[in-house]
Amino acid sequence: MADGALVFGANPNSSCLTSRAKKVNNSSISTAANTRRKTRQSHRRDIHSRVVLEKVLGITASSSSALTCEPSTGLVAYPAGCVIVILSPKKNKQTHIFNTSRKTFSALAFSQNGKYLVTGESGHMPCVRVWDVAERTQVAEVQCHKYGVACVSFSPNGSYIVSVGYQHDRTVNVWEWKKGTVIASNKVSSRVLAVSFSEDNSYFVTAGNRHVKFWYLDASKERRVNSTVPLIGRSGLLGEHQNSQFCGLACGRGSMASSTYCITHTGLLCQFNSNRQLDSWVDLKTTSAQCLSVSETFVFCGCADGTVRVFSPQDLRYISTLHRPHCLGVDVSQGTQPGHLFGANPEAQYPDTLALTFDPVTRHLSCVYNDHSVYVWDVQDIRNVGKVYSALYHSGCVWSVETYPELEDSSVACLSPGSFLTCSSDNTIRLWKSESTQSHVYVDGDTQYLKAEAEKAEGASQDGKSGIRVLEISPDGQLLAAGDRSGNLRIFGLHFMDELQKIEAHDSEVLCLAFSPTETGLHLLASASRDRLIHIFDMEKKCNLVQTVYDHSASITAIKFTELCMVSCGADKSIYFRSAEKTSEGLSFSRSHHIVEKSTLYDMDLDATRTHTAIACQDRNIRVYNVQSGKMKKCFKGSLNDDGTLLKVQLDPSGMFLATSCSDKNICIFDYESGECVATLFGHSEIVTGMKFSQDCRHLITVSGDSSLLSMNNCAFMPRQLFMIYC
């Protein structure tokens, strides 16, 4: 697990909370208010410089165009939404580059000297940007595509950058980036999936659907004119393979610098000679292939079922096949032996290899698989390959995140402090304990949703009706409730992460869950759904149904318990306040107040005293209501922009700060008392579907439809890190 998140303060001011709950005389009110005001002002002065992204748990790379390594240091770079993660595999440390345009990174490549990183992005009118790796700042940009950038590459001498547009753009541009000018350009007739520069800088090659083309820049013409000149291209002579899809490409190195290597989707490794002729190929013995990486001594081919085959670049002689990664459905936390992940189960299924990059200095091969796992292999001895680093992330939309509560008696805790759980459309619930420990629950044992689609790179996010939609942990820390997208409710024991009960509770997806607080002396669980119903279960009586509430006329988006009340809101613009009453038939909740607003209500959270509820509204306002009276206490803007809709709201355990997420993908942190915005955060490429403050108020964990998880932290005022979880 990432050990940081949006961190506001290492030591939250608990006295601030207690002062709100007590009645004090007028002089003490004045003194306390002044003290709080001065403290908050000092916190605000530091917040913009102190809030940092601490950890990203996720990856959005779907081809080798979005994976690159820096040969002198061994750093590996890959995209996670609007963030580039630069990973040191040996140290397991991350640094990050943010795209201030809020567009999703789609392609990237290091320069030969490792000082610069070039990136392409998706979306309308995307830019190609160059970043100083050490400073993590942008040094150049050019806007030369319309719909998205499929792949980018530096020339070996670092003078030029080539970029290729998405399928509907089909533009190939050469950019002299230090002058900020596009010096040559041309169109291609088919989709391009990969690009590679020759070692001598004289040409580069593009490959894709029925397409391998060699491009030459006329240097003399370039010197005579200052405008963009046409690129000169020559098609590769494909022979009988003219209808193949070439999904991987790399120019040769060293003694084989005049050769070009391509891989077809059907599983052929092809070699082109200096005359552009496809003069040899070899069958990879696989159902499909996706990527390759070439060095002076090896050609690595990424294939289906986690297979990576190794060949000699001189004569395409087979050398070896690397270890497969973990098989789909394995719980990585349960293995006690080194070979646990790599057992030889003949019926096991493995994720496909999506991306490869090889570092010839450290001799590390980095692999990304289509279940969004990342492995770095040490291939110093190709016959005895070792694992340097691995990480397993969600491969679908992450819907919810829950932090494990702090218990008075730590001896009864099922999970370690700082643990949190996430759920996803990939049909898994994942427990994140530390940077090196992670546990999975595969719901129904179904692994078909773990494999992400490779085509997702050039389109919008694809999300079916699979997976777990919402999580809730019981106040005593013993149970986990999970609602799925089919309306089922599952109860898990957190000690063994085993499923205790499954209830077919609703006709459509469960949108929210809530346990009653321990102060009530009751053990109730409420589930609410898109079917407009709220079911209340008694956990002490084997989840017997206590009551069904029919008040709402549209989807119910949030539900909360206080000591004596239950509050719910929904897409019908209604807020219902219900009081608990004991009847002859048992406990019953009856309506005490009903408020109708002018806009849809998307989320709700209780303050630290559980006497007020803050609601995120479609009109971008946060409205705070007194739970007992149902009267609105205050209203303030929950977003700095005038576009979008508030989707999520979360209060930190100290009661000092409130976080909101908006459909514009931004996250805002507000002073809860004054309603003043103290920080704005971004990084996700899809809407934020869940947020949670850590129990120590040091981190904010956010999850998103891009399948990633972010953690941010700020020691100055509360969380200092933000965790991003990306899929």
N, C-alpha and C positions, 0 to 999 in steps of 0.2 A: 504494500500500500504506500501511497505517497504520504510523507510525514508532514506535509504542510498543506495549507488551504488558505482561503482568504482569511488572514489572521489579523484581528483587530487589536488585540492587546494581550500580552502574555499574562498580565494580572488584571483581569476585569475588576472594575470598581463595584464590589458587591454592596457597599454602603449606600450607593446610589439607589439600588433597588429597594432596600429596606426602608429608606427614608420616604419612599413613595407610599409604602403600605402603613406607615405609622402616623398618628396624629401628633403634631408637635406645635409648640407655641409660635407666635408670629416672629419673634427674634431669631429662633432657630431656623425658621423657614428662610429668612433673608440670608443668614449666614450660609446655609447649605446650598441655596440657589446660586449665590455668588461663587462659592467654591466649585460647584459643578460647571458653571459657565466658564470660569477660567481654565478648568481642566479640559473641557471640550474644545475651547479655542486653541489651546496649545496642541491638542491632538490633531485638529483640522489643519494646522500649519504644516504638519509633517506627513499627512496622509498620502498625498500624491506621490511623494518620493519614497514612502515606506511600504506601500502596497505592492507586492511582487507576486508573480506566478512562480510557485515553488516546484510543482510537479505536474506533469501531464501523464495520465494513464490512458493511453489510446494511440491509435495510428489511423490515418486515412489514406495511406499509400496503397495503390492497387496495381502498380506496374513498376518496372525498374526505372522509369522516367521520374519517379517520385522517391527514389532511394539513392543516396550517394555517400561516398566515404572520402575522407581527407587523408591522403597517403602518408604524410609526414607525422601525424599525431594519432592516427587510428580513430578519429572521431567519425561517427555515423550521423547523417542528417536525414530526417523524414518529416512529412507534414502531418499535422494534427489540427484539422480545421484551418483557422486563420493564424496558426502558430507553426513555426518551424522548430522542431525539437533537435538539438544538437547533443548527441549522446556519447559519453565516454563509456564504452562497454566494460572495461576493466574496473573502473571506479564506480560504475553505476550512478553516474552524476549527469544531470541535465542542465543545459542552458537553452534560452529561448529567444527567437526572433519573432516579433509581432508584425502582422500586416495591418497597418493603420487604415487601409482602404476597406477593411472588413470583408474582403473577398477571400475565397478559399484557395489555398495553395494547391496547385495541380501538378507541378513539375519543379525539379531543382537539380543543380549540379555544382560541385566545387570547381574552382579554378585549379590548375595544375600545382601551383605553389600553396594552395590551401588558404590564401588570404581572403578570397572573395567567394561568395555564394550567389549564383544566379537563380532566380525563381520565376515561374510562370503561375498565373492564377486563372480561375474560371469565373464565369459571369460576363455580363455585358461590358464591352470595351475594356478588356483586361490589360494589365501592364506586365511587362517583363522588367524585373528589378534586380539590381546588383547590391549586395550587402557586404559590408566589412564584417568579417566573422568575429574578429577580436572585439570590436566596438559594438557589434550588433546594431549597426546603424545603416540606413540606406545611403548609397553613394551615387546611384544613377538609376534612371528609369526611362522606358520608352513605351509608347502605346501604339502598337503596330498590328494588333489583331482585333477582331470584332466580337468573337463568341467564346473564347477560351484558348489557353495555351496547352497543347498536348505534351510537348517535350522541349527541353532547352539543353544547350551544351556550350561550354567554353572551348575555344580552339586551344591546342596544347601550349601555344606561346602566350595565351592570355589576352591577345589583342581583339579577338572577335567573339561574338556570341551568335549562335544560330538558334532560332525559335521557330516552332511549327505550330500552326493553329489546330483547333478541333476539326471534327469531320465537316462541319458546315462552313468553316473558315478556309481551310486548305491552303493557307498562305505560308510560304517558307521565306523567312527574313534573315539577313545577315546584318549584324549590328556592330559597328565600331564603337564600343560602349563608352570608352574614355572621352570621345568627342560627342557622344549622345546622338549619333546619326545612323539611320539605316542606309547602308551603302549598296545593298543588292536585295532583290526580292523576286519571287515568282510564285506561280500557282501549281498545285498538284491536282491530279484528277481523281484521286481516291484518298481514303483515310490513311493518315500516317500515325504509326504507333511508336516509333523509335528513331533516334538520330545518333550518329557517332562521327567524330572528326578523325581524319587520318593522323598518324603520328607526326608527319612532316608538314601539317597545316595546309597542304595544297588542295585538299578536297574534303567534303564530308558526304555521308550517305544517309538516306532516309529509307525507311521500310514500313510496310503496312499491308493493306488489302490489295493483293495482286500487284504489289509495288515494291521494287527495290531500285533506287535511283541514286546516281553519283552526281554531285554538284561541284562545279568548278567556278571559282571567282576570277574574272579577268582582271588581273592586277594593273595592267597598263591602262586599260580603259577607266579603271577606278581612279587612277591618278589624274586623268585628264579632265574629269568632270566632278562636280560637287554633289550632283543629284543622285538619286537611287537608280542603279542600272539593273537590267535583267540578269538574273542568275542563269548560268549555262548548265543545263542538266542533261545527263545521258542515262538512259534506262539500262539496268542490269539485264543480261541475256539469260532469261529464266528457263528456256527450253520447255520441257514437259511440266515444269512446276509453275507455269505462268498464272495459274488460277489459285495458287496457295495464298494463305494469309500469313505474312511474316510478322510475328509479334515480338521478336527480340533481335537485336542487332549490335555488333561491336566490330570496330576496325582492329586489325591485328597489331601486335606490338613486337618490338625487337626485330629478330630475323624474319618474322612473318608480317612485317608492317605493310607489305603490298597486298595482303589478303584481307578479305572482309568475311565475317561470319554472321549467318542469320539462322534463326530457328523458326520453324513453321508451327502453326497451331496443331497440326496433325501429328507432330512429333518427329520432324526431320531436322538434323543439323546440317546446314549447307555452307560450303566454302566457295567464295568468289575469288578469282585470280585478279591480277593487275589489269587484265583486259576486260573486266566486268563480266566474265563468263562464269557461270555456275558449273564448275568442273568436277566437284565431288560432294557427296553427301552421305550421311549415315543415319540409320533408323535408331531412334532413342529407346525403342521397345516400351512405349508408354501410350496411354490413351489420348493424351494431349500434352502440350508444352506451352510455356508462357514467357520465359525469359532466359537470358544468358549473360555471362560476364566472362571477359577474355583477358588473360595476362600473357607474358612471354612463355610461360610453361604450361598453363592449363586453359581449357575451355570448360566452364561450368554451365550446365544446362538445367534449368528449373522445370520440373515436370509435375504431372498429376500425382496425387497420393503422397505428397511430401518428398518425392524423389528428386535428388540432385545427382546427375551423372557427370563424370569428369572425363574429358578427352584431351589428347595431345593436339596442340594447334598446328603442328607440322604435317601430320598425316591423318588426323581425325581418329587416331588409335584410341580405343577404349582403355581407360586407366582404372577407374574405380567408381563406386556409388557411395555417397555419403550417408550418414545416419538419417533416418527420418525423424521428424519431431515427435511430440506426444501424439497418441492416437486420440481421435475425437471421443469425448465422453469421459476421459480420465480425470480424476480429481488429483491435481498436482500436489495437494497437501498431504495425501494419504501414503505416499511412497516412503518406505524406510530404507530401501536398497537403491544404489545408484542406477540400476537398470529399470527402475519402476516405470519411467515414462516410455521406455523403448522396448517393452516386452514384445515377444514374437507371437502375437495372437493372430492366427490366420484370418479371423473374421473381422479384425479391427479395421476401421476406416481412418484415413489420415487427411489432413488439409492439403490442398494443392499449393504448390510453390508459385507465388505471384511476382516476386521481385528479388533480384540478386545484385550485390555489389562486392567486388573483391579489392582488398587492400594489399598490394604487393610488398609493402614494407613490413607490416606486422604479420602478413599472410593470414589475415582473418577474412572469412567469407560471411557477409551479413545476408540473412534470408528473411523475407516476409512471406507469411502463408495466408491463405484466404480465410482463416478463422481469426485473423488479426493478431496473430502471434509473431514475435520477433525473436530470431535466434542469431547468435554470432558464433561461428565455428572456427576453431583453430586448425588450419590445414597445413601447418608446418610439415607434418608427416602425413601425407595423403592416405597412408595405410592405417594410421592410428589417429583419427580425428577426435579432437576434444571440444567440449562446449565452454565458451568464454562467458556467454550471457544469454539469458532468455527472459521473455516477458509474454504474458497471455492477457489479452484485452477482449472486451466485448466486441462482437462482430455485427451487432445490430443496434438500433436506437436504444439508448439507455433511458429508461422511463422514470426511475425513482432512486433516491439515495436516503439511507437512514443511518444515523450514528448510534453507537451502543451507549446506553445511559450510564451515568455514574451512580453506583449503588453504595448505600451506607455500609453495608457488609460486603466487602470485596471478596470474601471467601466463597460467596454464592454466585459470583459472576461467571457466566459461561464464556465470555470473550475478554480479551485483554483491553486495557484502556486505550482509547483512540481508534478502536476498530470501527469500521463502517461496512454496510452492505449495499449492493446495487443490484438492480434487475433490468432485464433487457428483452428486446424482441428476439434475441438469439436463444430464448427459452432457458436461460440460466439465471441463477441468483449467485452472486459472487461476494465472498467475504474478503475484505482487505484488512490485513492485520499489521503488516510492516512492509518495508521495501522488498523483503525477500520471501514473504509468506503470503499465499493466497489460496483460498479454498473455493470450490465450485459446487453448486447443487444443480444438476441437470434435471429439470422438471420432466417427469414422465419418462426419463431416460432417453428423450428424443434429441438426436444430434443433427437432424437434417437442416436446422436453421443456423448452425454454427458457421457454415461456409457462406461468406459474402460473395456477391456477384462481382466479377471483374469489370463488367461494363458500367458499374456504378460511377466510375471515374469521370465520365463525360456527361452525366445526366444528373437529375435531381435525386435526392435520397429515395430509396425504394424501401417501403416498410409494409409488410402484410399485416395480417391479424393474428400473428403468433406472439407467444412470449408472455412474460409477467409484466403487469401494468403498474402495480403499486405495492409498497411494502410498509409494514408498521411493526415496531418492536414493543412488546408489553413493558409496562413500567418496572416490573420486577426483573426484567432482563432474561427471562426464561423462554419466552415464546416469540416466534416470528410469524406474522400473518402476511399472506401474499395473495393478491387478487390478480387474475389473469384476464386476457382480452376476450375470453369466451364466457366470462361470468362466473368462473369457478373461484372458490375461496379455499386456500390451503393453510394449514397450521403446521409449523415446523418447530421442533425442539432445538434450541440453539446450542445445547450441550453437545449433541451428536449431529446436528444439522439433518435430522431425519424427519420425514413427513409423518405427522401424527394423525392428521385428519384431512379429508377433502370433502367439500360441500359444494354442490351445484346450486349456488345461491341466487344467481341473476341470469337474465335472458341475454344480456350483452355485457360489454367489458366493465370490470370494476374500476371505478375512477378514484375512490378514496376509502381509507380505512382509519379507524380511531379506537384506541383502547381507553377505557375509563381510568382516571387517575387513582392511585393507591389510597388517597385520602377518603374516597367514598366508601371504602370497605367492600366494594363490589368489583367483580372481574368481568366486565362487559366488553364486547367488541361490536362496533358498528361498521357495516359495509354499505357503501352507496355506489350506484351504478348509472350507466347511461340509460337504463330502463326506468329511471325516475323513482326507484324504490330505495328505502333505507331499511336494512335488516339489522336487528339488535340480537346478539347471541350471548348466552351466559356461559363463560368459559369454565366455570366450576361444575357445570352440569353437562359436560361433554358437548359443548357448543349447541345446546338446545336453543331454538328460536324463541326469544322472549316477546318480540314485537316487530311488526312491519309498519313503517310510516309511509303514507301515500300523499303527503302534502304537495310535493313538487310536481310541476307539470312539464319539466324538461330535465336534461341531464344534471345530475348533482355533482358539483365540482369540488366541494370541500365539506368536511364534517369534523367537529371538535367536541370534546367533553370538557366540562368544568366540574367542580365538586357537586353542583346541584342541577346543572343545565346541560343541554345538548344544542349546539348551534350548527346549522347547515346553510349552504348557499348554492346557487346553481345558475344554469343558463336561462332560467325563467325570470331572472333579475330579482329573485326573492331571497330574503334572509329570514329563516325561521328560528326563533328562540323557544326551546321547549324545556319545561321543568319536570323533574322526576317526582313521581308520586307512587306511594305504595297502595295497591288495591288488593281485593280479595284474591285476585288471580295472580298477584305478584307485582313486580315493578312495571310502571308505565310512564311514558313521556307524553305530556300533553302540551299543546301550543300555548305559550304565554305572550309572545309578541310576533308580529309579522310585518316586515319592512319590505317595500318594493322600491327598487332603484330604477334609474332611467337607462342603465346599461347592464350588459351581461357581467356576472361576477365569476371570476376564474379561479381564485384561490383565497385561502384564509389561514391565519395563524393567531395564536393566543399570545398575549404578553407574558412577562415573567410572573406576574401576580395572578394570572388566569382570570382577571376581572374584565379585561377588554379584549376585543378581537379586531385585528386589522385585516381588511379585505381588499384584494387587488381587483380593480374594475376595468372594464373594456375602455372607458374614457381616460385611462392612464392615471386615475386618481387612486389614492389609498384612503379608505374611509375606516375610521376607528369607532367602534360601538361599545357601549357599556353592556355587558352580558346580562346583568340583572334587570336593567330598565329598558334595554333595547334602544336607547337614545344615542344618536351620533355625537361623539365627543369632539372629533376634529376631522378635517379632510385636507390632504395636501397632494401635490403632484408626485407621482411615483416614477416619473421618467423625465429626463431633461429634453427629449425630443418631442416634436409635435406629431409624429407619425407612430403608428403601431399600437399595440394593445398590451396591457400588463397581463402576464401569464402566471407569475409566481411571486409569492411574498413569504419572507422568513425573518423571524426575530431571533436575535442571538440570546443565549441563556441568561445573560446579565440584564437584559431588558433595555440596553442603551442604544442599540443600533438595529436597523431594519434593512434587509436586502430585498431588491425587486429584480425580476427579469422581464424583459419586454420582447415583443415579437421582432424588434429590430436587432435582436441578438445581444444587446447590451445588458450589463448588470450594474445596478446603481446601489450604493450604500447611503442610507440616510440616518441622521440623528433622529431617534424616535420621538423625542420630546419636542424639538423645534421643527422637524420636517425638512431640515436643511440637508442637501446632498453633499456628502463629504468625499465621495470617490465614485468614479465611473470605470468599469472594467469591461474587457471584451476578450475574445479568443475563440469562442465557438463559431462554427460555420453554419450551424442550424440552431433552431430555437432552443433555449434552455428549458428542459423538461423537469428538472428537479434541483433543489438547493438545500443545503443543510450546514449549519454552523457546528463546529466541533464543541464538545462539552466544556472544554477549557477556554472557549471563546477565542482561540488563536487562529483558527482556520475556517474558511468557507469552502465547502466542496460543492461543485456544480457539475451536473450531467446534462447531456444534450442528445439531440437526434443524430448528431454526427458520430455517435458511438464513443465519445471520449469523455474523460473525467478531468476536471481542473481543480487544483488546490491553490488558494492564494493566502497570503499572510501579511499582516502589518502589526508589528509590536507596538507601534505608537498609539493606536486607538482600539484595536481589537484584533481580528485576524490579520496576520501579516502575509499570509499566502492564500492562494486560491487553487484548489485542485480541479483540474479539468479531466473528465473521463471521456475519451473519444473512442468510437468504434471504428 
